[in-house]
């Protein structure tokens, strides 16, 4: 069987999203972990409008190579506070904010640059130990803190549910998203619910996601020997 090109894979993914979305707009983020700048540029030429990076070092190297021309960049992996200076004000969206100290560090850096950094709050919906994301019951407090910080703007929620049963958590995440969208916090708007990856994105979209992070299904299997 002939191997599909990246453009053909992208078209199939979009068709699946459209069927699941029921007319809703869904943003496809190409998760480019371990992928070279040349492949990222190819994806953008094919029509991908947002690229997600897990590692700050990879972002910096690909950015220096001009890989992202024509697309937004999102940070989708865990972000350490000491690396905030490399991404705040330089990316369109930081999806993985999971604590007040990280939120405050981003706000401080962005304010110093005279910009407002858009972020998503990552929720550990599966309550997995050792996994990033705030617990659901801590979300109110974190959103309230965001309302006090002029350098950030919360645009929604993100989650990486337990891999073995991710579909069981999409509904509860969608409920959190809708519930918090009805509350009034300064600097907070529930515009994006980012959940769903290559193995489960159709189910995530059908249950309310309007942003999905697609890696291997779009770019092909990852080569972790290339990890930075």
C-alpha angles and dihedrals in degrees: 000000000000114000115243120243120237090256091053092048090050092052092051091049091050092050090053091048091050092052092050097042099061093214098320119130113249126189115221113211113197105222101215102182109156092358119129124245091250092060092046090053090049091053091052091050088052090056108271106145101187129044122197123209127192099190125056092211091056090049092052094048095047092043090054088051091054093243096144100056108140098018143075121249122223126190104223102167131077110292121212117216093237090061097050090097090065096055112023109103091009102074130055096229139010104206100182107066107142109159143040094244091055091045090050093048091052092047092050093050093045093047089051089056092047094244139110114235118216114222142172123219112236113221122202091218093170093051090230115176114236092020123115123245134084118269115256093249090055094054097089092055093048093049090049090052090051088056089062095053118081095193097066137054120197110220099180145295137307131195141180103198123201107292095226094060107011095147092064090063101049093081095052090047091051089051091053090048094051094041094052091044087066093055124087115236125156114247091013128111124161098225101135135042105188112195136124131065137196096302100044111016096118091056091046092053093046088055096049112285114141095180126050131184111220120185122148095024089058104030101026129245116338123249104216090187084077094057114128 
